[in-house]
């Protein structure tokens, strides 16, 4: 023998570990002993290396079904004598040494499911109510979660996503308020790369512009943008034709999407072909990129190089001229916080006048969901809706789960006997828990399958509603894992209370003959819980209903609010092509046509004014005043066409040639400037000096979320958007005239127009969507809750059949019986109303604060919601109550 | 008559137990494996032999008791197997069965 060592036999330790792990405990000693004896023999015969090799090989052979099965049986505490008679203990099956089979083992699970299935079939109405509720709950939360998932992945497909940043400007307005905008000067992007080593690349681009793309007579208006050359190197918009590095370099280049290529040429290999842009210059296609995916917040169909555009458009480039989006690709491992500090005075360094403008970068991936800023810090945005709907999804599932719990506990009295008998026979508590949870899980799995089918059917509709292109990600294993997890969690959640409650029943009490008194005793706890759950359910439903009410009131308020602009009967049309040159004759011709009241033009949609500047001055302006003015260039007759009230002065007029440098301002501007009589006062915008000739009443420049800001309206030099007011009821005729004249003046362009109303609706797209969605989901919530109530009422009525019979015999009226049965539930709904109202008030108050102009919460909203719920609940319950009350007592009392 | 069926390897192991329990080493994993290797010229793994022994024990053909420990075994006891009456009976039947076949052969092709 070798000298003593920790392992005197020097067998491979890994093999010993394997043996210890795989060999059944009762066999380990003899087997390992034999192997070591053999090892000792071989050590003498063939040497250490080969002996060890043999030993390892033998140890590996323990991986054979015989040992593994036994080992598994040990792990799951199966009685050993199930396999090995040597250790059989004849007297008792389960002893401390041989514990009972555990909760989770294949045979028991099979048994749970079998019994669950039988119960499901036997109580068809209860099962139907349960399944219907769960299906609705799961399907709607699945839809919501699909939407949430889609929202969360928007802009997340860029390969550089983790160090792709968007630049924002913080403009200090009055006081210390910061106004955060994504509009930046075009000078910023090249300066970033030149001066900051942390910035690898940077790109600027304009927000979308519509331009006519034409090949021969084949012409389409498309949404595109001007961008600097690195666009396709920063973002992952793969090019299928052309070189992404150089495609945007040449002054006459044009990059188009595959869809546009197909539209114009019928194919996509079109590099080098010529396209007429904006009906004036011919451009060579230098690249074709894959169509922008639906989950991108940047959307364009073509891109033009920005450099020639900048040269053509403006004289000296200035740092105060905003209007471009700037993106930066940072080098990996850049400390963004430190960089942001460094960036604070970036603009100020370039233009000493811009003392109150700072620049800050936010990760581009986050800007879609977090696009609202308060004092320069991201403060919500779409993420609020994403969170809201995640909560709604959880609510819906919870309500459905509660139904299940309620019905299961309600029926517990019926199943109490079953539990008693099982326990007497020898079932342990764990078995019973397993069985009841098994039932719940089976039910949720069934429901999930049905829900999945339902979602598959509903998803086209849902896509239409949300304007997305979502699909059930069947190929994604995470989706299946998620769905499975959802079903399992729902099942456990729904089944856990009945499981623990029912399994706790004591067989002696339950099985005692005529056990109703015993049952009553244990029932009080269950009843209390059940009532609590019903209250909880209806509280959630009420929250959703009140939410829906308030949101739709607010939407109605926005739609009908007097915006200071009369957008009814107003039609917008893009001015492009020949119309730009011959606008005045075109306008005159329109005014002659029938059905048209007034025609004007503006630089953009007056209900969505985006341009702002601090580059304004007036005589009494203080050095420290940095008021931000919105700028909306308009042409003659604008005030008249939009029906804006003129408070003082006059509109621009051809009679005054000096108007080209004159200004009209709004009330708010006058107030901020602190001038009582602004007419005739000097005013300059971007160093263009003139006088104020008119003051208009405030009108909304933007979403009603934000307060009305100062506005200055210069006379437009070019006409970008035609604004036309039709005579009331003459819209058809006016449109016909407009089309005919457009064709005549501008034959190369297709005729398109929008109603100011539609354009306005688009401003509140997300609010409208949220309004619609909450309406649907509130409806579903109340349906699910009522399903549960219906089931409970059904059960109660059934249970109290005898009582009702006796009451009737004693002379109770049908009405009093219905009142008796409904009363209990109404009390619960009443409690729910009391609980939900303050909660809902708080939630909706918070939401409404996000609007600068909003409706006030009124008591009637809560009363209406409460009344609605009481009404629906009453309807649900009384159906059962009346049914029970109408039964002939002879029938109900005869049984037994 | 219901017969206990044995596989070929099981039969060999059973025979080895019958042989070795008479000897001083006794019938246990290693001795059986050695005996089999010596007689059949094929590699037999102790692990495999053990499985067969347990199976025979479950069938009631062998009995077992724990024996002494040696240092070579790392201080572990060995399980010594003995033939049970049923085991003897089964072996006897096996032999008779085979003998019956041999006797039925009209011309044995080797003598």
Interface residues (C-beta under 8 A of the other chain):
Chain A: X1 X8 X9 X11 X27 X29 X30 X31 X32 X33 X34 X35 X36 X37 X38 X40 X41 X57 X58 X59 X61 X62 X64 X66 X67 X83 X84 X85 X86
Chain B: X28 X29 X30 X33 X45 X46 X47 X48 X50 X51 X54 X55 X57 X58 X60 X64 X66 X69 X70 X71 X72 X73 X74 X76 X77 X78 X79
